Amino acid sequence: MRALAAELHDVYFVRMFGCFESILRHYWRNEVRDTRPPTQELLSRIADRTGVPQDTLDRVQEIREFRNLLIHEEHELRRRFTIVDASKHLNRYVARLPLRW
């Protein structure tokens, strides 16, 4: 059961980050330009435009790295995130987007 719970956590985590990234790509495509920058760059450039605090951007970049580890298993894990902790940081980032776009 523990293995199943861990696997479900990882699947949900990847899906949650995918939804977050999709929101940002939609914002980028409609408000900035019709390009597809790498996710790391996308996060940084939107953060610059919308005033995301540096500590929030840093956590979101760590969450992106954790997601990459879950998908590709090619990075060394520096920090493991729970869904609750990650969603708190992702929500802080998204809250900086304009209400209408």
RAHUHU-V902042 format. One record per residue. N is the residue number from 0. RES is the residue in one small letter. SS is DSSP state (alpha for helix, beta for strand, coil for the rest). PHI is phi in degrees with one decimal (NA if undefined). PSI is psi in radians with two decimals (* if undefined). Layout:
N,RES,SS,PHI,PSI  N,RES,SS,PHI,PSI
This chain:
0,m,coil,NA,-0.65  1,r,alpha,-63.6,-0.71  2,a,alpha,-64.1,-0.71  3,l,alpha,-64.2,-0.76  4,a,alpha,-62.3,-0.73  5,a,alpha,-65.0,-0.72  6,e,alpha,-66.9,-0.71  7,l,alpha,-64.1,-0.69  8,h,alpha,-57.7,-0.84  9,d,alpha,-65.4,-0.71  10,v,alpha,-64.2,-0.81  11,y,alpha,-64.3,-0.70  12,f,alpha,-59.7,-0.84  13,v,alpha,-61.1,-0.73  14,r,alpha,-65.4,-0.74  15,m,alpha,-60.8,-0.80  16,f,alpha,-66.0,-0.64  17,g,alpha,-60.7,-0.70  18,c,alpha,-66.2,-0.74  19,f,alpha,-59.1,-0.84  20,e,alpha,-63.4,-0.66  21,s,alpha,-62.9,-0.70  22,i,alpha,-59.7,-0.81  23,l,alpha,-66.0,-0.69  24,r,alpha,-65.6,-0.66  25,h,alpha,-64.0,-0.80  26,y,alpha,-58.1,-0.85  27,w,alpha,-58.4,-0.85  28,r,alpha,-63.2,-0.64  29,n,alpha,-89.8,-0.46  30,e,alpha,-111.1,-0.36  31,v,coil,-115.1,-1.30  32,r,coil,-163.2,2.81  33,d,coil,-86.7,1.19  34,t,coil,-128.7,3.03  35,r,coil,-132.5,1.31  36,p,coil,-68.0,2.74  37,p,coil,-56.4,2.63  38,t,alpha,-56.9,-0.74  39,q,alpha,-58.2,-0.79  40,e,alpha,-68.0,-0.73  41,l,alpha,-56.0,-0.83  42,l,alpha,-59.4,-0.81  43,s,alpha,-66.8,-0.73  44,r,alpha,-70.9,-0.69  45,i,alpha,-67.9,-0.69  46,a,alpha,-58.9,-0.74  47,d,alpha,-62.0,-0.74  48,r,alpha,-70.2,-0.55  49,t,alpha,-110.6,0.02  50,g,coil,75.7,0.54  51,v,coil,-65.3,2.24  52,p,coil,-59.2,2.55  53,q,alpha,-58.0,-0.68  54,d,alpha,-65.5,-0.60  55,t,alpha,-68.2,-0.79  56,l,alpha,-59.6,-0.75  57,d,alpha,-59.7,-0.77  58,r,alpha,-64.6,-0.73  59,v,alpha,-65.3,-0.64  60,q,alpha,-65.5,-0.66  61,e,alpha,-65.2,-0.67  62,i,alpha,-64.1,-0.72  63,r,alpha,-60.0,-0.77  64,e,alpha,-62.2,-0.70  65,f,alpha,-64.0,-0.75  66,r,alpha,-60.2,-0.75  67,n,alpha,-61.1,-0.69  68,l,alpha,-61.0,-0.76  69,l,alpha,-62.6,-0.66  70,i,alpha,-81.9,-0.85  71,h,alpha,-102.4,-0.34  72,e,coil,51.0,0.68  73,e,coil,-118.5,0.02  74,h,coil,-113.4,2.65  75,e,coil,-81.9,2.32  76,l,coil,-72.0,2.09  77,r,coil,-94.4,-0.65  78,r,coil,-150.8,2.37  79,r,coil,-98.0,2.37  80,f,coil,-109.0,2.45  81,t,coil,-83.3,2.86  82,i,alpha,-63.7,-0.71  83,v,alpha,-63.7,-0.83  84,d,alpha,-64.3,-0.80  85,a,alpha,-63.8,-0.77  86,s,alpha,-63.6,-0.57  87,k,alpha,-60.5,-0.81  88,h,alpha,-71.9,-0.70  89,l,alpha,-63.6,-0.69  90,n,alpha,-65.9,-0.68  91,r,alpha,-61.3,-0.68  92,y,alpha,-66.8,-0.91  93,v,alpha,-62.9,-0.53  94,a,coil,-61.9,-0.32  95,r,coil,-83.0,-0.20  96,l,coil,-70.2,2.61  97,p,coil,-62.7,2.68  98,l,coil,-67.1,-0.61  99,r,coil,-118.0,2.28  100,w,coil,-162.4,*
